[in-house]
Amino acid sequence: MTVDFTYAALPMSVRFGSGALTCLADVLDAHGISRAIVLTTPEQQELGQQIVTQLGTRAVGLYANARMHVPIDVADDAIRYAADLGADACVAVGGGSTIGLGKAIALRSALPIIAVPTTYAGSEMTPVWGLTADGSKSTGRDPRVLPAAVVYDPDLTRTLPLKISLESGVNAIAHAIEALYAPDASPIISLMAEEAIRAMREALPALQADRADSRAREKALYGSWLAGACLGATTMGLHHKMCHVLAGTLDLPHASTHTVLLPHVFAFNATAAPAAAAAVARALDVVDPVAGLSAFIAGLDVTHSLRDLAVDERDLGFCASAVVETLYSNPRSVTEADVEAIVLAALTGDVLTHPNP
Ligand code: NAD
């Protein structure tokens, strides 16, 4: 096998560990930040307020109105508020929605972001931003939105409800799988991707058995860090495209949509990406990666079909053409009929077998 790749490391620092939140002030000092605005969703306002208190004079205020998919009016409001406060950085505490708001602020005002992730979505490791205006979400890549530093404290994930924890963990597995067969995959990213899937394979069933298992929380957050780094370094394929189109148009929850679609898209792609499929098999400790991934997700207390998300077959007519028209890279070519077959399988949750391309 020839080894031939391009790889660029992203410039950021990471502090990981139980209790790491206590180092947040030191992280701000190391980056010369003295007037931070703390961002959260309304649901995590109390945690945001605790962090404002913990940061003392380094924090100038709390903006607790982050929302899913970063609506442009919320971004505008937060940018104005940060400017009024004279903020010199954002501390984004939460999942992809809150970190996404930090990115929208950074894109327009160049404030650096310090991210404190509390889900496994992985946005903190990527230079990818998203903004929603008039019901349509645009995304892009810009180095200014990559957080300067990330503080991972597994203790902060204890409050994440079990179902969201498991679905967010499967979201991380999806990043790792698509990184394994990405056109810009590289040996180091493939190692990280395989390890991310392995960490989630160990962590998620343990979390399901005991939501308070601190070792499992630590392992899941470790897996999400690796998977997020894979997402940030590579170009995602059919799975992410389908999730983007379906969740964006039908306003479906992000992690649930990933969880429902992943076994179906992987069943479609696996035969065209044998090295990636072999890595998934090793990580899951199974012989058949497609059946193994499907059984792994089936064993979790998560959403298993689009019907469980209240999607009706009549809602899905737009999907195939929308996906195929603007498809990202993918290991095998995709027709509208392929997308229709995948979406119909996801509607019921029955995984199809796909012949070799
Ligand atoms: P989320 O950020 O929307 O969080 C879901 C809910 O859980 C929110 O109400 C949040 O306040 C709450 N929550 C989060 N952590 C919690 C905790 N520890 N305890 C209690 N409640 C908690 O969900 P998400 O799945 O993390 O992020 C989804 C969004 O992130 C989507 O908009 C997606 O497009 C985006 N995303 C972007 C990237 C990127 O690279 N740009 C990567 C992944 C996801």
Boltz pocket constraint, residues with backbone or C-beta under 6 A from the ligand:
constraints:
  - pocket:
      binder: B
      contacts: [[A, 41], [A, 42], [A, 43], [A, 44], [A, 67], [A, 68], [A, 69], [A, 70], [A, 94], [A, 95], [A, 96], [A, 97], [A, 98], [A, 100], [A, 118], [A, 119], [A, 120], [A, 121], [A, 122], [A, 123], [A, 124], [A, 126], [A, 127], [A, 128], [A, 129], [A, 130], [A, 156], [A, 157], [A, 158], [A, 159], [A, 160], [A, 161], [A, 164], [A, 168], [A, 231], [A, 254], [A, 255]]
      max_distance: 6.0
